[in-house]
Amino acid sequence: MLVTLERSGAIAIVRLNRPERMNAVNTALRNELIDLLGKLNADASVKAVVITGAEQRAFCAGQDLEESSAIDPVQIPQWLNHQKAMYQAVRDLNKGCVVAFNGVAAGAGFQIGLCADLRVGHPEVRIGQPEVKAGLASVVGSFLMSLYVGQGINRQMSLTGELIDGQRAYELGLLNLLVPRERVLPKAIEEAEKLAAVPPTAMRLTKERFRLLTQPGFDDACNAVIRYHLENYASGEPQAAQKAFLEARRTRGK
């Protein structure tokens, strides 16, 4: 299973489980995460959700480049609509959702966290939006960051693709809570328990209001990224950048 589930009382603990690929997102993982979050949303015995990554090296390193480097441009709309459905599954949760950034959270992994209610990390965790380094315009990620930071920081992170550490992310408001590495998951569970204690109708309606306020911008970004990625892939830049990265990784592994 690429996404696993544990229970801690009324708290569902969801783990992205591709540690050999730093929990990178591919089609199979997206399918499992969308399916599981839908089931948890419908389960009245679940009062809050925590999402984290298997092992300590990564929460989620982003899109699996083995998949995206080989994608046929005609598949881009289907691929990106599937990506949108994954983010929407997090946004659609009617119960509190806390992300425990136990390790690097980049690209799609960072964006999963930005779709949640609260984010917990540690000072050394690496967080950011490196899509431009893979030859891809930062569109959905830059929109989601705009909900938390101003355009100056957003441009810096989106245009350089550089990751920042947890301390800096906390100072910017991208992390809600900063704790020692070993406390990330326990603290996320503690925060989820606080959200679980909120009357469920109040929780659902408050989250619905936040969702309605941001849905037009989210939909626009998800539509725009299809157009931009079609142009990206027509240029050949993503294929070249991602294949170079994969070749360097294979060389390091020898």
Buried (B, 14 or more C-beta within 10 A) or exposed (E): EBBEBEEBEBBBBBBBBBBEBBBBBBEBBBBBBBEBBBEBBEEEEBBBBBBBBBEBEBBBBBBBBBBBBEBEBEEBBEBBEBBBBBBBBBBBBBBBBBBBBBBBBBBBBBBBBBBBBBBBBBBEBBBBBBBBBBBBBBBBBBBBBBBBBEEEBBBEBBEEBEBBBBBBBBEBEBBBBBBEBEBBBEBBBBBBBEBBEBEEEEBBEBBEEEBEEBEEEBEEBBBBBBBBBBEBBEEEBBBEBBBEBBEEEEEEEE
